[in-house]
Amino acid sequence: MTLLLLPLLFHAPTVAGATPDFTISAWWTYVTGTPFDTIILTGQDGYSGTVTLTLSSPPGFYSSLQANSVTLGPTTPTVSLHLLARESTPGNFLVNVTATDGTLTHTLTIKYNVVLGTAPNFSVDSSSGLSGGWHILRGSSSGSTIVVSSTNGFSGTVSLQAASFPSRLVLSFESSSVIVQPGPQPGVTNMGLSVPATVPVGAYTVVLNATSGPITQMVYLDVLVDYGFALNANPTPLALAQGGQASSTITLSSLGGWTGTTGLSATCAGLTCSFNPPSLQLLDPTSTVQSILTVSSSSMTLAGQYPVNIAETNPVPTPSYTQRTSVTIIVTGPDFTISASPSILTFTPGMSGSLQTTVTLSSLDTFSGYVNTTISLSPTTSDPPSVDVTYSSVLVTPSMSQSFAVKVSVDATAIPGPYSIQMSAVTKLPGGVLSHSAYLVATVGPDFEMSASPANLVVHQGTLAISTITFTSLNGFAGGMMLEAAPLSVLPPNPRTNFFPSYPTVSPGGTNSTEFMVMADEFTGLGTYNVWLDASTGIQVGFGYVSHAIPMTITVEGPVTGPDFALSAQPSHVNLSIGSTTSSIISLNSVNGFSGGLTLQVQGYGLLSSLSPASTIISPAISESSTLTITASTPYQIDGYPLWYTASGNANLLVTASNSTGFSHWVWVNETVSPVRVLLNPAQFDISTGSSATSQVVVSSLSSFNLTVAMSAVISPSGPTVSFSNSFINFSASTAPVTLDLTINIPSTTPQGDYVVLVTTTSMSHRWFCQCSYYNITYTAPIYVHAVASSSPPSGPGPSPSPQPNSSTAGIFGLPPTEFYGIVIAIAIVLVISAAYLGFRSRKRFAM
């Protein structure tokens, strides 16, 4: 037997300001394999007392409570009890749980639906709240994907409802019912959860109720409504000289309506930190409060970067969610740098050879002293490269950098693979030992080199900057590079970075490149970000895999204040089917007197795209546009089966426009690629008020799409109505095209004018990379309707008015009779006069 539980009625919690009361609610769980309800009693508005519980069950249905009474008070505001239920006969059973304290009485009714384990049924799953709590900030919204799957051959429509206990959360569904068929494709919808800003924080239970006929399934979701605060620092990083100090403003803001008091703490290894004030009190959740963090260094503090982590101490009330911050302190003072050029050495396997790199040590901030260098190589093999150094200790002064050669040699029997060579440089200062390192990779075997142009980027808020990363094959290297830009300096929010393409490949002896794009919006933090561009491969050479990385700095500056240009797309979201083509217009406009040439590029995956023209010139007086053509390609096949799910779904294209200096803007064009095609016949109507018309909607499966499609239509403005002859298509049995009738009804009271019907197909798809979950793909096509006046005479007493001329009631050659005959008479008069005149001229000529 399968025991299914449905709470039908819960006492609504009392609102703030009411008299002391309590609530009773329930949620379902399993204890050692036995189904239990957990009965929850919660005091509200200062309630304190003993609640007596009684059960009322149908004859023969067994139920029992863990205890028959509970005591609630300030120290125990909530008590949970187990309710055990057991029955062996299929059917529906109601159990009433009554909670009483004097005149306060509340009843909870639970419906138990007992079905055979082999009977057609369905299961319900949620992407949030089942494993671990569904955390959501008070005053915000979230969502969960609800999946309803068939078991034992179940087929039908499943209705969905949801309620929260206590009942203060707002729940909604994208669709309140789903169609479930036997087979691998479930019914999918989205459930929205909104938490009003006034609800108490804490644990809530969302009961998701799914019903189809006599079958009911329930899912209990644990929702944790949080509140707390965020700490932010500005500016960061902070630069200060040895023996100096600098300050950053720490701002405390509310999350989820939190108010209270908190102290501030900072981890300041090697530095001195203080706050003024040392604690902050936030009384209004819509405002912020601030404290000044002052950081001091001594004259002995070594130059370098020091992380300072900012946290709270004993906040009251205790928050359930906090966002902490950190400040990077850059201490400047006598220092030095070490670098190696080149940083990549490549040797041909089976051949002896030597290569060298030049190591350079340079002074920073008046540093002067001896720097000792050591060399280490890893891994250690039976025949590794040998490293020879010309100097081990050099004097570095502000006026004199020092360089020396490091020679790396291999013999013909050297073990192939990538060797890492670390060059460490140390010096002793009054404040301690200062050390830096440089790295060199010596590869015996196939390899590649990597470079960036420009090597460092400057990007303004609201713009984009591009660096071209070039890869060159060495010793016959061939393969693809997996790219990553990390780590960025901690200056949240960080700029957004992308590689296009993200997986470039090189052939033996060849070169290839990718574009590293850095995008900064209006919220991106100002300052300098340090990033390593890492290229790793799946190509194993000897004992290891080939990979390289190069450093880059990204400087984010404020918005452009001088000449600029704007980039936009219309439409910015397009719908298309597999194998079809559509377009979007990219517009370019001058801002603040910008004038010059712009080069356009489009980047993306899974879609074929092109821009025409790909370059243009704009000025304050001339705006230009380019047509972005987008084609959804037909998917490839495996064993003759077309993988439609790899070619459908949501995608996006990044369109960039850049001038010759690299100054750029971008715009996203989003695409929804559907695995079905929709043809509307006709797609445009003139319909008289008080009548209706029908359009045939032909829905075709593409690339052997074999799941389900839900049909819907809406018309705007409101007034007319639309309806489908069938709102559900199942391509699992046959992928032949399906024809539906869409009826458009124009009531007699409908205002004349233009209306648009949006016909939407919602196709189910699974994740192509694992086929482990499902999501919906929507495709929308328009039907244009023009409502015209009815040509029928009005019914009822009185004379009938003459019909007005229009395209359907015109008399002769599209003209009313009176106008037609008037024109004929006028033409006749003209002809008579003309004939008389010509006759008079002829007689006069003969007479002469």
C-alpha positions in Angstrom: 0.0 0.0 0.0 1.0 3.6 -0.6 -0.1 6.1 2.0 -0.7 9.7 0.6 -1.4 12.6 2.9 -3.4 15.8 2.1 -4.0 18.5 4.7 -7.3 20.1 3.7 -7.7 22.8 6.4 -5.2 24.6 8.6 -6.0 27.3 11.1 -4.7 30.6 9.7 -2.1 32.3 12.0 -3.3 35.3 13.9 -2.0 38.7 12.7 0.2 41.1 14.6 -1.8 43.0 17.2 -4.4 40.3 17.8 -5.0 38.6 21.2 -2.7 35.7 22.2 -3.5 32.6 20.2 -1.8 29.5 18.8 -1.7 27.8 15.4 -1.8 24.2 14.4 -0.2 22.9 11.2 1.4 19.7 9.9 4.0 18.3 7.6 4.7 14.8 6.4 7.9 12.8 6.9 9.2 9.3 7.3 10.5 7.8 10.5 12.3 4.4 10.1 10.2 3.7 7.0 6.8 4.5 8.6 4.8 7.4 7.4 4.2 10.0 10.0 2.6 13.4 10.2 4.4 16.0 12.3 1.8 18.1 14.1 3.2 21.6 14.8 1.7 23.9 17.5 3.0 27.5 17.6 2.1 30.3 20.1 1.6 33.8 18.7 1.3 37.2 20.2 2.5 36.2 23.6 0.4 33.1 24.0 1.2 30.9 27.0 -0.8 27.9 28.1 -1.5 24.2 27.8 -3.2 22.9 24.6 -5.2 19.6 24.7 -5.3 17.5 21.6 -7.9 15.0 20.5 -8.2 12.8 17.4 -11.3 11.8 15.4 -10.7 9.0 12.9 -13.1 6.8 10.7 -14.0 3.4 12.0 -11.2 0.9 11.4 -8.6 3.6 10.6 -5.8 3.6 13.1 -4.2 6.9 14.3 -2.4 7.9 17.4 -0.6 11.0 18.8 2.8 11.1 20.5 1.2 13.1 23.3 -2.3 14.4 24.1 -1.3 17.8 25.4 1.5 20.3 25.0 2.6 23.4 26.9 3.6 26.6 25.0 5.3 29.6 26.5 8.1 32.2 26.0 10.8 29.5 26.2 9.0 26.9 24.1 6.9 28.8 21.6 6.7 25.8 19.2 6.2 22.1 19.9 6.1 19.2 17.4 4.3 15.9 17.8 4.3 12.8 15.7 0.9 11.5 14.4 1.0 7.9 13.2 -1.6 6.7 10.7 -2.1 3.2 9.4 -4.7 1.5 7.1 -4.7 -1.5 4.8 -7.9 -0.8 2.8 -7.7 1.4 -0.2 -9.8 4.6 -0.1 -10.0 8.1 1.3 -10.0 8.7 5.0 -10.3 12.0 7.0 -8.7 12.5 10.4 -9.5 15.6 12.5 -6.9 16.9 15.0 -8.6 19.3 17.5 -6.5 21.6 19.7 -8.2 23.3 22.6 -7.3 25.7 25.4 -10.4 27.0 27.1 -12.3 29.0 24.5 -9.6 28.7 21.9 -10.2 25.8 19.5 -8.6 25.0 16.2 -9.1 21.9 14.0 -6.8 20.5 11.4 -8.2 18.0 8.9 -5.9 15.6 7.1 -7.0 13.5 4.2 -5.3 10.1 3.8 -5.5 8.5 0.3 -4.6 4.9 0.4 -3.9 3.3 -3.0 -2.5 0.0 -4.2 1.2 0.1 -4.9 0.7 -1.3 -8.4 -2.1 1.2 -9.4 -1.5 4.0 -11.9 0.0 6.9 -10.0 2.3 9.8 -10.3 5.2 11.3 -8.3 6.0 15.0 -7.6 9.4 16.5 -7.3 10.7 20.0 -6.6 14.0 21.6 -7.4 14.1 23.5 -4.1 13.2 22.7 -0.5 13.4 18.9 -0.6 17.1 18.4 0.3 18.2 21.2 2.7 16.2 24.3 3.4 15.0 26.6 0.7 16.6 29.9 1.9 14.9 33.1 0.8 15.3 36.7 2.1 12.3 38.3 3.5 10.8 40.8 1.0 12.2 38.8 -2.0 11.0 36.2 -4.5 12.3 32.9 -5.7 11.1 29.9 -7.7 11.2 26.1 -8.0 10.7 23.7 -10.9 7.9 21.3 -10.2 8.2 17.9 -12.1 5.3 15.5 -12.2 6.2 12.0 -13.5 4.0 9.0 -14.4 4.3 5.7 -12.6 2.5 2.4 -13.4 1.2 3.8 -16.7 -0.6 6.9 -15.3 -2.0 9.3 -17.9 -4.0 12.4 -17.2 -4.1 16.0 -16.1 -2.6 16.8 -12.6 -3.9 19.9 -10.8 -1.5 21.7 -8.5 -2.1 23.8 -5.4 0.2 25.0 -2.7 -0.2 26.6 0.7 2.3 27.6 3.4 2.1 27.0 7.1 2.0 29.4 8.7 0.0 30.9 5.8 2.0 34.1 5.2 4.0 33.2 2.1 2.6 34.0 -1.4 2.7 31.1 -3.9 1.8 31.0 -7.6 2.2 28.6 -10.5 3.3 29.3 -14.1 0.6 26.7 -14.9 -1.8 25.4 -12.3 -2.1 22.0 -14.1 0.3 19.8 -16.1 -0.5 16.9 -18.5 1.3 13.7 -17.6 1.8 10.8 -20.0 3.4 7.4 -19.6 7.0 7.4 -20.6 10.2 9.4 -19.8 8.8 12.9 -20.3 7.1 14.4 -17.2 4.8 17.4 -16.8 6.8 20.5 -15.8 5.8 23.8 -14.4 7.4 26.5 -12.2 6.2 27.5 -8.8 6.9 31.0 -7.6 7.4 31.9 -3.9 7.2 35.5 -2.7 7.9 36.5 0.8 6.2 39.7 2.0 8.5 42.1 3.8 6.3 41.9 6.9 6.3 38.2 7.6 8.3 36.8 10.6 11.6 35.2 9.8 12.0 31.5 10.5 10.9 28.1 9.3 7.9 27.6 7.1 6.4 24.5 5.4 5.1 24.8 1.9 2.6 21.9 1.2 2.4 21.2 -2.6 -0.8 19.3 -3.4 -1.1 17.5 -6.7 -4.4 16.0 -7.6 -5.8 14.0 -10.5 -9.3 12.4 -9.8 -9.1 10.2 -6.7 -5.2 10.3 -6.6 -3.5 12.9 -4.5 0.2 13.4 -3.9 1.8 15.8 -1.5 5.3 17.3 -1.3 6.4 19.2 1.8 9.1 21.8 1.2 11.1 23.4 4.0 11.4 27.1 3.5 13.6 29.2 5.7 12.8 32.9 5.6 16.0 34.8 6.4 17.0 38.3 7.3 20.4 39.8 8.0 22.7 42.5 6.8 25.5 43.3 4.4 28.9 44.9 5.0 30.6 46.7 2.2 33.9 48.6 2.1 34.8 51.6 -0.1 37.4 52.1 -1.2 39.3 48.9 -1.7 42.1 48.2 -2.1 43.8 50.8 0.1 47.4 51.9 -0.5 49.5 53.2 2.3 53.2 53.8 2.7 55.3 52.2 5.4 54.6 54.1 8.7 51.4 55.6 7.2 47.7 55.1 7.5 44.6 55.0 5.3 40.9 54.6 5.8 37.9 52.9 4.2 34.2 53.4 4.9 32.4 50.3 6.1 28.7 50.5 5.3 26.1 48.4 7.0 22.8 47.8 5.1 19.8 45.7 5.9 18.8 42.5 4.1 15.2 41.3 4.5 14.3 44.1 6.9 16.8 43.4 9.7 17.3 46.1 12.3 19.6 45.9 15.3 23.1 46.5 16.6 26.4 44.8 15.7 30.0 45.3 16.6 32.8 45.2 14.0 36.0 43.2 13.9 38.9 43.0 11.5 41.7 40.5 11.0 44.9 42.7 10.6 48.0 40.5 10.6 51.0 42.8 10.5 48.9 45.9 10.6 46.9 47.9 13.1 43.1 48.4 12.5 40.4 50.4 14.3 36.8 51.3 13.8 35.1 54.6 14.5 32.5 53.9 15.8 33.3 50.3 16.8 29.6 49.3 16.6 26.7 50.2 14.4 23.0 50.4 15.1 20.5 50.2 12.2 17.1 51.4 13.2 15.5 51.8 9.7 15.9 48.9 7.3 15.7 51.3 4.4 18.7 53.3 5.5 22.4 52.6 6.1 24.9 53.3 8.8 28.7 53.7 8.5 31.9 53.2 10.4 35.4 54.3 9.4 38.1 51.6 9.2 41.5 53.1 9.8 44.5 50.9 8.9 48.0 51.8 10.0 51.4 50.3 9.2 54.7 50.7 11.0 57.9 51.8 9.5 59.1 48.2 9.7 56.1 46.7 7.8 57.2 44.9 4.7 55.9 46.0 1.4 53.2 43.8 -0.1 49.5 43.0 0.0 47.7 42.3 3.2 44.1 41.0 3.3 41.9 42.5 6.0 38.6 40.6 6.6 35.7 42.5 8.1 33.1 40.7 10.2 30.4 41.3 12.7 30.5 40.6 16.5 27.5 39.6 18.5 24.8 41.3 16.4 21.4 41.8 18.1 19.0 40.4 17.0 20.9 37.5 15.6 20.6 37.5 11.8 20.2 34.3 9.7 22.1 35.7 6.7 25.1 38.0 6.5 27.3 39.3 3.7 30.8 40.1 5.0 33.5 42.1 3.2 37.3 42.5 3.0 39.8 45.2 2.2 43.1 44.6 0.4 45.9 46.7 1.9 48.8 47.5 -0.4 51.8 48.6 1.7 54.3 50.5 -0.4 58.0 50.8 0.6 61.4 49.5 -0.5 60.8 46.4 -2.6 62.0 44.6 -5.7 60.6 42.6 -8.6 61.8 39.5 -10.3 60.9 38.4 -13.8 62.0 35.8 -16.4 61.9 36.3 -20.2 61.0 34.1 -21.9 59.0 32.2 -19.4 58.4 29.2 -21.7 61.2 26.9 -23.0 60.4 24.1 -25.4 62.8 21.2 -26.3 62.5 18.5 -29.0 62.3 15.1 -27.4 65.2 12.7 -28.3 67.6 15.6 -29.0 70.2 17.3 -26.9 69.9 21.1 -26.5 70.2 24.2 -24.4 68.0 27.3 -24.0 68.3 30.2 -21.7 66.1 32.8 -20.1 67.1 36.2 -18.7 66.2 36.8 -15.0 65.8 40.5 -14.1 65.8 42.0 -10.6 64.7 45.7 -10.3 64.4 48.1 -7.4 61.0 49.6 -6.3 60.7 52.6 -3.9 64.4 53.2 -3.4 65.2 49.6 -2.5 68.9 48.9 -2.2 70.5 45.7 -1.1 71.7 42.2 -2.0 69.2 39.7 -3.3 69.9 36.0 -3.1 68.4 33.7 -5.7 67.8 30.0 -5.6 66.5 27.6 -8.3 64.3 24.6 -7.9 63.0 22.2 -10.5 60.0 19.8 -10.3 59.2 17.0 -10.7 62.4 15.0 -10.2 62.7 12.3 -12.8 65.5 9.9 -13.7 66.8 12.2 -16.4 65.5 15.8 -15.8 66.8 19.0 -17.4 69.8 20.6 -15.8 69.8 24.3 -14.7 72.9 26.5 -14.7 72.9 30.0 -13.0 75.5 32.6 -13.6 74.8 34.5 -10.3 73.4 33.5 -7.0 73.6 36.9 -5.2 73.4 40.3 -6.8 73.3 43.9 -5.6 70.1 45.8 -6.7 70.0 49.6 -6.3 67.5 52.2 -7.5 69.8 53.2 -10.3 70.9 49.7 -11.3 68.8 46.7 -12.1 70.5 43.3 -12.3 70.1 40.6 -14.9 71.6 37.2 -15.3 71.1 34.2 -17.5 69.6 30.9 -16.5 70.5 28.1 -18.9 68.4 25.0 -19.1 69.9 21.9 -20.9 68.5 18.5 -21.8 70.1 15.5 -23.3 68.7 13.0 -25.8 67.4 10.7 -23.1 65.5 13.4 -21.1 62.2 12.3 -19.8 59.4 14.1 -21.8 57.0 16.3 -19.9 56.5 19.8 -18.6 59.0 20.8 -15.9 58.3 23.7 -13.5 61.4 25.9 -12.6 60.9 28.2 -9.6 63.3 31.1 -9.2 63.1 32.4 -5.6 64.6 35.8 -4.6 65.0 36.8 -1.0 66.5 39.7 0.9 66.6 40.6 4.6 65.1 44.0 5.7 64.7 45.4 9.2 61.1 44.3 9.2 61.8 40.7 8.2 62.5 38.7 5.1 61.1 39.9 1.8 60.7 37.3 -0.9 59.4 37.1 -4.5 59.3 34.3 -7.1 59.2 33.9 -10.9 58.3 30.8 -12.7 59.6 29.1 -15.9 58.2 26.1 -17.7 60.5 23.9 -19.6 58.7 21.3 -21.7 60.4 18.4 -23.4 58.0 17.5 -26.2 55.0 19.1 -27.9 54.1 22.5 -26.4 52.5 25.8 -27.2 53.2 29.4 -26.4 50.6 32.0 -25.4 50.6 35.8 -25.6 48.1 38.7 -25.1 47.7 41.9 -27.1 47.2 44.3 -25.4 48.8 42.8 -22.3 46.7 45.0 -19.9 43.2 46.4 -20.3 41.5 49.6 -19.4 37.7 49.4 -19.4 35.1 52.1 -18.4 31.9 51.4 -16.6 29.3 50.6 -19.2 31.8 49.6 -21.8 33.8 46.6 -23.0 37.5 46.0 -23.7 39.1 43.2 -25.7 42.5 41.5 -25.7 43.5 39.0 -28.4 45.1 35.9 -26.9 47.2 34.1 -29.5 48.4 30.4 -29.3 51.2 29.0 -31.3 52.0 25.3 -31.7 55.5 24.2 -30.9 57.1 20.8 -31.6 54.0 19.6 -33.4 51.5 20.4 -30.6 47.9 19.9 -31.6 44.8 20.2 -29.5 42.4 22.5 -27.7 42.8 24.9 -24.8 40.4 25.2 -21.9 40.5 28.8 -20.8 39.9 30.4 -17.4 40.4 33.9 -16.0 41.1 33.6 -12.3 41.5 34.8 -9.7 40.3 38.4 -9.9 41.3 40.8 -7.2 38.6 41.1 -4.5 36.9 44.2 -5.6 33.3 43.1 -5.8 31.3 43.3 -7.9 34.0 42.1 -10.3 33.9 42.8 -14.1 32.4 40.1 -16.2 34.9 38.1 -18.4 34.4 35.8 -21.4 36.5 34.0 -24.0 35.2 33.8 -27.6 35.7 31.1 -28.5 36.2 29.4 -25.2 37.9 26.4 -26.6 40.3 27.4 -29.4 42.3 24.6 -31.1 45.7 24.7 -32.8 47.0 22.3 -35.5 50.7 21.2 -35.6 52.8 24.2 -36.5 49.8 26.5 -36.6 48.4 29.4 -34.6 45.0 30.4 -33.4 43.5 33.1 -31.2 40.6 33.9 -29.0 39.2 37.2 -27.7 39.3 37.8 -24.0 36.4 40.2 -23.4 36.0 42.3 -20.2 32.7 43.9 -19.5 32.1 46.5 -16.8 28.6 47.7 -16.0 27.5 50.6 -13.8 27.9 48.5 -10.6 31.4 47.1 -11.3 33.9 48.2 -8.7 36.5 50.8 -9.7 40.2 50.0 -9.4 42.8 47.5 -10.7 42.1 43.8 -10.9 44.8 41.2 -11.2 44.0 38.1 -13.3 45.8 35.1 -14.6 44.7 33.9 -18.0 45.1 30.1 -17.7 45.1 27.7 -20.7 45.0 24.1 -19.8 44.9 21.2 -22.2 44.0 17.5 -22.2 47.2 16.8 -24.0 49.6 14.6 -22.0 53.2 15.0 -22.7 55.3 12.5 -20.8 54.4 12.6 -17.1 52.1 15.7 -17.2 49.7 17.8 -19.1 50.7 20.9 -21.0 49.3 24.2 -19.7 50.4 27.8 -19.5 49.2 31.0 -17.9 50.0 34.7 -18.4 49.2 37.6 -16.0 47.1 40.6 -16.9 45.8 43.7 -15.1 42.3 45.1 -15.7 41.8 48.7 -14.7 38.1 49.7 -14.3 37.5 53.5 -14.6 34.3 55.5 -14.3 31.8 56.1 -17.1 33.0 57.7 -20.3 32.6 61.5 -20.1 33.6 62.4 -23.6 32.6 61.2 -27.1 30.8 57.8 -26.9 28.4 55.7 -28.9 25.4 53.6 -28.1 24.6 50.1 -29.3 21.1 48.4 -29.3 19.3 45.5 -30.8 15.7 45.2 -32.0 14.4 42.8 -31.3 16.7 41.8 -28.5 14.9 38.4 -28.1 14.0 36.3 -31.1 12.1 33.1 -31.6 13.0 30.6 -34.2 12.7 26.9 -35.0 15.4 24.3 -35.7 16.7 24.9 -39.2 15.1 28.4 -39.6 16.6 31.8 -40.0 15.6 35.2 -38.5 17.2 38.6 -38.0 17.7 41.5 -35.5 18.7 45.0 -36.4 21.8 46.4 -34.6 21.7 50.2 -34.3 24.7 52.4 -33.7 24.3 56.0 -32.6 26.8 58.8 -31.8 26.8 60.1 -28.2 28.5 63.4 -27.1 30.0 64.1 -30.6 31.5 60.7 -31.3 32.7 60.2 -34.8 34.7 57.4 -36.4 34.7 53.8 -37.8 33.4 50.8 -35.8 34.0 47.1 -36.4 31.2 44.8 -35.4 31.6 41.2 -34.3 29.2 38.5 -33.1 30.1 35.6 -30.8 28.1 32.7 -29.6 27.6 28.9 -29.6 25.3 26.6 -31.4 23.9 29.2 -33.8 25.1 30.4 -37.1 25.3 34.2 -37.2 26.6 37.0 -39.4 26.5 40.8 -39.5 26.0 42.9 -42.6 27.8 45.2 -42.8 30.5 44.2 -40.4 32.0 47.7 -40.2 30.5 51.2 -40.5 31.2 54.8 -39.8 29.0 57.0 -37.6 29.0 60.7 -36.7 26.8 63.1 -34.8 24.8 63.5 -38.0 24.8 59.9 -39.2 23.5 56.8 -37.4 24.0 53.4 -38.9 22.6 49.9 -38.5 23.7 46.3 -39.3 21.6 43.3 -39.8 22.3 40.3 -37.6 21.2 37.1 -39.3 20.7 34.1 -37.1 20.2 30.5 -38.2 19.4 27.6 -35.9 21.3 24.7 -37.5 20.0 21.2 -38.0 21.5 19.0 -35.3 24.0 16.3 -35.9 23.1 12.6 -35.7 24.3 9.6 -33.7 23.6 6.2 -35.2 21.1 7.9 -37.5 19.1 9.5 -34.7 19.0 13.3 -34.9 19.8 14.9 -31.5 17.1 17.6 -31.6 17.7 18.4 -27.9 21.2 19.6 -28.7 19.9 22.1 -31.2 17.0 23.5 -29.2 16.6 25.6 -26.1 17.8 29.0 -25.0 20.9 30.7 -26.4 22.5 34.1 -26.7 24.7 36.0 -29.0 27.1 38.7 -28.0 27.4 41.6 -30.5 30.3 44.0 -30.0 31.3 47.2 -31.7 34.8 48.5 -31.4 36.9 51.4 -32.7 40.5 51.2 -33.7 41.7 51.9 -30.1 39.7 49.0 -28.7 37.0 51.2 -27.1 33.9 49.0 -27.3 30.3 48.4 -26.4 28.2 45.3 -26.4 24.6 44.1 -26.6 23.1 40.7 -26.0 20.6 39.1 -28.4 18.8 36.2 -26.8 17.3 33.4 -28.8 14.8 30.6 -28.1 15.1 27.7 -30.5 12.1 25.5 -30.6 12.1 21.8 -31.8 8.7 22.4 -33.5 7.6 24.6 -36.4 4.3 26.6 -36.4 2.5 27.6 -39.6 -0.5 29.9 -39.3 -3.0 30.0 -42.2 -4.1 32.7 -42.4 -2.0 34.9 -40.2 -3.9 38.1 -40.8 -7.7 38.7 -40.6 -10.3 41.3 -41.1 -13.2 40.2 -38.9 -16.5 42.0 -38.5 -17.7 42.6 -35.0 -20.2 40.1 -33.8 -18.6 37.3 -35.8 -15.7 34.9 -35.6 -13.0 33.4 -37.9 -10.7 30.3 -37.8 -7.0 30.0 -38.5 -5.4 26.6 -39.1 -2.4 26.1 -36.9 0.0 23.4 -38.2 2.5 22.2 -35.7 5.4 20.1 -37.0 8.0 18.1 -35.2 11.6 18.9 -36.2 14.6 16.6 -36.1 12.4 13.8 -34.7 11.2 15.7 -31.7 9.2 13.1 -29.7 7.9 14.8 -26.5 4.9 16.9 -25.7 3.7 20.4 -26.8 1.2 22.5 -24.9 -0.7 25.1 -27.0 -1.9 28.5 -25.7 -3.1 31.8 -27.2 -3.8 35.2 -25.9 -5.2 38.3 -27.7 -4.5 41.9 -26.9 -6.0 44.4 -26.3 -8.7 42.6 -24.3 -12.2 42.1 -25.7 -12.0 39.4 -28.3 -11.6 35.8 -27.2 -9.5 32.9 -28.7 -9.8 29.1 -28.2 -8.0 26.0 -29.6 -9.7 22.8 -30.8 -7.0 21.0 -28.9 -4.4 22.4 -26.5 -2.1 19.4 -26.2 0.0 17.5 -28.7 1.9 14.3 -28.0 4.6 13.5 -30.6 5.8 10.4 -28.7 3.6 8.1 -30.8 4.0 9.9 -34.1 6.0 12.8 -35.3 3.6 13.6 -38.2 2.4 17.3 -38.4 -0.7 18.1 -36.3 -3.3 20.6 -37.5 -5.4 22.5 -34.9 -8.1 25.1 -35.3 -7.8 28.4 -33.5 -11.1 30.3 -33.3 -11.1 34.0 -32.9 -14.4 35.5 -31.7 -15.1 39.2 -32.0 -18.1 40.2 -29.8 -20.5 42.8 -31.2 -19.4 45.2 -28.4 -15.7 45.0 -29.4 -14.2 48.3 -30.4 -13.0 48.5 -34.0 -9.2 48.4 -34.5 -6.1 46.2 -34.5 -5.5 43.2 -32.3 -2.7 40.7 -32.0 -3.1 37.1 -31.2 0.1 35.5 -29.7 0.1 31.8 -30.4 2.6 30.0 -28.0 3.9 26.5 -28.1 5.5 25.2 -25.0 7.7 22.2 -25.8 9.3 20.0 -23.2 13.0 19.3 -23.5 15.7 17.6 -21.5 19.2 18.7 -20.7 21.3 17.6 -23.6 24.4 17.0 -21.6 22.8 14.4 -19.3 19.1 14.0 -20.2 18.6 14.0 -16.5 16.0 16.8 -16.1 13.5 18.7 -18.1 12.7 22.3 -18.9 10.2 24.2 -21.2 10.9 25.9 -24.5 8.4 28.4 -25.7 7.9 29.6 -29.3 5.5 32.5 -30.1 4.0 33.5 -33.5 1.6 36.4 -34.1 -1.8 36.6 -35.9 -2.9 40.1 -36.8 -6.6 40.9 -36.5 -8.4 44.0 -37.7 -11.9 44.3 -36.2 -14.2 46.1 -38.6 -17.8 47.3 -38.4 -20.5 44.7 -39.0 -22.1 44.9 -42.5 -25.4 43.4 -41.2 -28.5 45.8 -40.9 -29.6 46.2 -37.3 -32.6 44.2 -36.2 -35.8 45.8 -34.7 -38.4 48.3 -35.8 -37.8 51.4 -37.9 -36.4 52.1 -41.4 -33.1 50.4 -42.4 -30.3 52.8 -43.1 -28.6 52.7 -46.5 -25.4 50.6 -46.4 -22.2 52.7 -46.1 -19.6 52.2 -48.8 -16.7 50.0 -47.9 -14.7 47.2 -49.4 -17.6 44.7 -49.1 -20.7 46.9 -49.9 -19.5 49.1 -52.8 -22.0 49.0 -55.8 -20.4 49.5 -59.2 -16.6 49.2 -59.7 -16.2 49.8 -56.0 -18.3 53.0 -56.0 -21.8 53.8 -54.7 -24.4 54.1 -57.6 -24.9 57.8 -57.1 -21.2 58.5 -57.5 -20.8 56.2 -60.4 -23.7 57.7 -62.5 -22.6 61.2 -61.6 -19.1 60.5 -63.1 -20.7 58.9 -66.2 -22.9 62.0 -66.9 -19.9 64.4 -66.4 -17.9 62.4 -68.9 -20.8 62.4 -71.4 -21.1 66.2 -71.2 -17.3 66.6 -71.9 -17.5 64.3 -74.9 -20.5 66.2 -76.4 -18.7 69.6 -76.0 -15.5 68.1 -77.5 -17.3 66.7 -80.5 -19.1 69.9 -81.2 -15.9 71.9 -81.0 -14.0 69.5 -83.4 -16.9 69.6 -85.9 -16.9 73.4 -85.9 -13.1 73.5 -86.7 -13.5 71.0 -89.5 -16.3 73.0 -91.3 -14.3 76.2 -90.9 -11.2 74.7 -92.5 -13.1 73.4 -95.6 -14.8 76.7 -96.0 -11.4 78.3 -96.4 
